[in-house]
C-alpha cells in the first residue's frame, strides 16, 4: 500500500467516538466488541468513509492486566478476537484496500525493578492478546502509547510468539520530546531498528510540537524507517469538569502536511480527534484542499501567552 500511495492515513480517536455513542466513563470499551458490536463498527466505518487506509481495533486495554480491573481477565482471547472480526467486517464493506490493525496498549503495570511485573510475564500478556487479534483476522499488530522501551520490547516479543503479522509500535512523548519514562525519539528509533519491526512512531502525547520533535529524532536515526505520527487533536484543556482539545480540523490538517514534509509515511490522529478531522487531513494530504495556515502552540508558548495576557489586564 505504501508503494502504491506513498502516504497512508490511519484513523483517529476510538475513545472519543465511543463516548459520543454512549460509553460510560470508566466502562471498559473492549466489552462493547461483544455487547455493542454495531456501535464499534460505526466508529470504524466513519473513519474509513473519512479516508482512512488503516484503522485500529477496539482493543487498547485488551491485556489480562487491564481487563482484570473489570473482572474480564478470563476473556482476553474472546474480546480481542471479536475486535479484529468487527474490523474485518467493516473493511469488507469497502471496494478498496483497508487494513485492520490490532491495537495493544500498555498493561498499566510497571516492570521490575520499579514494579512487580517481570519481562516474561509482560511478554506472555501481549502474546495472549496478539493471539486473539490474529485469530480474528487482524492485518497488523499495532502496539501504541508506550512509555517504556522495556515494555515495548516485551510487547514485540509477545506479538512475534503469537503470530507472524507485521508489527508497528508507537510511543507517547509527553514533555520536551520524551516519554513519561524519559525515552527519547532517538532511543525509540534505535530500538525499532534493532528489533526490525515494520514501523515506529509517536501517538497521543502532550502536544503536536513534542510529537513532531520525537518523530524527527526517529527519522534522523534511520531514514529508512517507516515512521508513524498519530498526534492528539491539539492540547487538552479542562473546561470545568470536561476535557476539550484545542485542535480543529484545520490544525490537524496542517499537522498532517508538516508530518508528510518531514518524511512520515503513516499519518493519523489520536485523542480528541473525530472523522471530521480525518476527512480534512485526507483532503490536504491528497492536495484537494490547500494547507491551512496554522501556528502550532505548545504548553510553554500557551503559558507565556496567558502570562502576558494577565499583565495586560492588570495594566488596564
C-alpha positions in Angstrom: 0.0 0.0 0.0 2.8 2.4 0.7 4.4 1.6 -2.6 1.1 2.4 -4.3 0.1 5.5 -2.3 3.3 6.9 -0.7 1.4 8.1 2.4 -1.2 6.1 4.4 -3.8 7.7 6.6 -4.6 5.9 9.9 -7.7 6.6 11.9 -8.3 9.0 14.8 -9.6 8.5 18.4 -11.6 5.5 19.4 -12.5 6.5 23.0 -13.7 10.0 21.9 -16.1 8.4 19.4 -17.3 5.6 21.8 -18.2 8.2 24.5 -20.2 10.0 21.8 -22.1 6.8 21.3 -22.9 6.2 24.9 -19.9 4.5 26.6 -19.9 5.5 30.2 -16.9 7.0 32.0 -14.8 4.2 33.4 -16.6 1.5 31.4 -14.3 -1.0 29.5 -14.6 -0.3 25.8 -13.4 -3.8 25.0 -16.7 -5.3 26.3 -18.5 -3.4 23.5 -16.9 -5.8 21.0 -19.4 -8.4 22.2 -22.1 -6.3 23.8 -22.4 -3.4 21.3 -20.6 -4.5 18.1 -22.7 -2.3 15.8 -21.7 0.8 17.7 -18.0 -0.2 17.4 -18.5 -0.9 13.7 -20.0 2.6 13.2 -16.7 4.2 14.5 -14.5 2.2 12.2 -16.9 2.8 9.3 -16.9 6.6 9.9 -13.1 6.7 9.8 -12.9 4.6 6.6 -15.5 6.9 5.0 -13.4 9.8 6.0 -10.5 8.4 4.0 -8.5 6.2 6.4 -6.4 3.4 4.9 -5.8 1.7 8.3 -7.9 1.7 11.4 -7.2 0.4 14.9 -9.3 -2.2 16.6 -11.2 -1.5 19.9 -8.7 -3.5 22.0 -6.4 -0.9 23.5 -6.9 -2.3 27.0 -7.1 -5.9 26.0 -4.4 -7.5 28.1 -5.5 -9.5 31.1 -3.9 -6.9 33.4 -6.3 -4.2 32.1 -9.3 -6.4 31.8 -8.8 -7.7 35.4 -9.9 -4.2 36.5 -13.3 -5.1 35.2 -13.3 -8.8 36.1 -12.9 -9.8 32.5 -9.4 -11.1 32.5 -10.6 -14.6 31.5 -12.0 -13.1 28.3 -8.8 -11.9 26.6 -8.9 -14.2 23.6 -12.7 -13.7 23.1 -12.7 -9.9 23.3 -9.6 -9.4 21.1 -10.8 -11.9 18.5 -14.1 -10.1 18.4 -12.4 -6.8 18.0 -10.5 -8.0 14.9 -13.5 -9.7 13.4 -15.5 -6.5 13.8 -12.7 -4.7 12.0 -12.6 -7.1 9.1 -16.4 -7.0 8.7 -16.2 -3.2 8.2 -13.1 -3.4 5.9 -15.1 -5.9 3.7 -17.8 -3.3 3.2 -15.5 -1.1 1.0 -14.3 -1.6 -2.5 -10.7 -0.5 -1.7 -7.9 -2.0 0.4 -8.3 -1.1 4.1 -6.0 -2.6 6.8 -7.2 -3.7 10.2 -4.6 -3.0 12.9 -4.9 -4.9 16.2 -4.4 -2.3 18.9 -2.3 -3.3 22.0 -1.9 -0.6 24.7 0.2 -0.6 27.9 -0.6 -3.1 30.6 -0.8 -0.4 33.2 1.8 -2.2 35.3 5.5 -1.3 36.0 8.2 -3.7 35.1 10.8 -4.9 37.6 12.6 -3.4 39.5 10.3 -0.4 39.6 7.3 -2.6 39.8 6.4 -6.3 40.2 5.8 -7.4 36.6 8.6 -9.5 35.1 9.6 -9.1 31.4 8.5 -12.8 30.9 5.0 -12.1 32.4 4.7 -8.9 30.3 5.6 -10.7 27.1 3.1 -13.5 27.9 0.3 -11.0 28.4 0.9 -9.5 25.0 1.3 -12.9 23.4 -2.2 -13.8 24.7 -3.7 -10.6 23.3 -1.9 -10.8 20.0 -3.1 -14.4 19.6 -6.7 -13.2 19.9 -6.2 -10.4 17.4 -4.5 -12.7 14.9 -7.3 -15.3 15.3 -9.8 -12.6 14.5 -8.1 -11.7 11.2 -6.0 -8.5 12.1 -3.6 -7.5 9.3 -1.1 -5.7 11.6 -0.2 -5.8 15.3 -0.2 -2.2 16.4 1.5 -1.5 19.8 0.6 2.0 21.0 1.0 4.7 23.7 4.1 3.0 25.2 6.3 4.9 27.7 8.9 2.3 28.4 11.4 0.7 26.0 11.3 -2.5 28.1 7.5 -2.8 27.8 7.6 -2.1 24.1 10.2 -4.8 23.6 8.2 -7.3 25.7 5.1 -6.5 23.5 7.0 -7.1 20.3 8.4 -10.4 21.7 4.9 -11.5 22.7 3.4 -10.5 19.3 6.0 -12.4 17.4 5.5 -15.5 19.6 1.8 -15.4 18.8 1.8 -14.7 15.0 3.9 -13.6 12.1 1.9 -10.4 11.4 3.8 -7.1 10.7 4.4 -5.1 13.9 4.1 -1.3 14.3 4.9 0.4 17.6 4.3 4.0 18.8 5.3 5.7 22.0 3.7 8.7 23.8 6.0 11.7 24.1 4.8 14.0 26.8 7.3 16.7 27.6 10.2 18.1 25.6 10.1 15.1 23.2 10.4 12.4 26.0 8.0 9.8 27.3 6.9 9.6 30.9 9.8 7.2 31.5 12.3 9.5 29.8 12.6 7.8 26.5 13.6 10.0 23.5 12.7 9.6 19.9 16.3 8.6 19.2 16.1 5.7 21.7 12.8 4.6 20.2 14.2 4.7 16.7 17.3 2.7 17.7 15.2 0.0 19.4 12.9 -0.2 16.4 15.9 -0.7 14.1 17.4 -3.4 16.4 14.0 -5.3 16.6 13.4 -4.9 12.9 9.8 -4.1 13.3 7.8 -2.8 10.3 7.1 0.7 11.7 7.7 3.0 14.7 6.4 6.4 15.7 4.6 8.6 18.2 1.0 8.8 19.2 -1.0 10.7 21.9 1.4 12.9 23.8 1.3 16.4 25.3 1.1 18.4 22.2 1.8 18.2 18.4 5.1 20.0 18.7 6.6 17.4 21.1 5.3 14.6 18.9 6.9 16.3 15.9 10.2 16.6 17.8 10.2 12.8 18.6 9.5 11.7 15.1 12.2 14.0 13.7 14.7 12.2 16.0 13.5 8.8 14.8 14.0 9.7 11.2 17.5 11.0 12.0 18.4 7.6 13.4 17.3 5.7 10.3 15.8 7.5 7.3 14.6 4.1 6.0 12.3 3.6 9.0 8.5 3.6 8.3 7.6 6.4 10.8 4.1 6.9 12.2 2.7 10.2 13.6 -0.6 10.0 15.3 -0.9 13.1 17.5 -3.6 14.3 19.7 -6.1 16.9 18.4 -4.1 19.9 19.9 -3.6 20.5 23.5 -6.0 19.0 26.1 -7.7 21.6 28.4 -10.2 21.3 31.2 -13.3 23.3 30.8 -15.0 22.8 34.1 -15.3 19.0 34.5 -14.9 18.2 30.8 -11.8 17.7 28.8 -11.6 19.5 25.5 -8.9 19.5 22.8 -7.8 22.7 21.0 -7.1 21.1 17.7 -9.6 21.9 15.0 -9.7 20.0 11.7 -7.6 22.8 10.2 -4.9 22.4 12.9 -4.8 18.6 12.3 -4.7 19.0 8.6 -1.8 21.4 8.8 0.0 19.0 11.2 -0.6 16.2 8.7 1.1 18.2 6.0 4.0 19.0 8.2 4.4 15.3 9.1 4.4 14.4 5.4 7.1 17.1 4.6 9.3 15.6 7.3 9.1 12.1 5.7 6.4 10.4 7.8 4.7 7.6 5.9 1.7 6.8 8.1 -0.2 9.8 9.5 -3.3 9.9 11.7 -4.7 11.4 14.9 -5.3 10.4 18.5 -7.3 11.7 21.5 -9.9 14.3 20.8 -10.0 13.7 17.0 -13.0 12.8 15.0 -13.9 11.6 11.5 -14.3 15.3 10.6 -10.6 15.9 11.5 -9.5 12.8 9.4 -11.5 13.9 6.4 -9.8 17.3 6.3 -6.4 15.6 6.8 -7.2 13.3 3.9 -8.1 16.2 1.6 -4.9 18.2 2.5 -2.7 15.2 2.1 -4.3 14.4 -1.3 -3.9 18.1 -2.4 -7.6 18.7 -2.9 -7.6 21.3 -0.1 -5.0 23.9 0.5 -2.8 23.6 3.6 -4.3 25.7 6.3 -2.2 28.5 7.8 -1.8 27.4 11.4 0.7 28.4 14.1 1.3 25.5 16.4 1.1 26.1 20.1 3.0 24.3 22.9 2.3 24.2 26.6 5.1 26.6 27.1 4.0 29.2 24.5 0.5 29.0 25.8 1.6 29.6 29.3 3.7 32.6 28.2 0.7 34.0 26.2 -1.5 33.6 29.3 1.0 35.4 31.5 1.3 38.3 29.0 -2.5 38.5 28.8 -2.7 38.7 32.6 -0.1 41.5 32.6 -2.2 43.5 30.0 -5.3 43.1 32.1 -3.6 44.3 35.2 -2.1 47.3 33.4 -5.5 48.4 32.2 
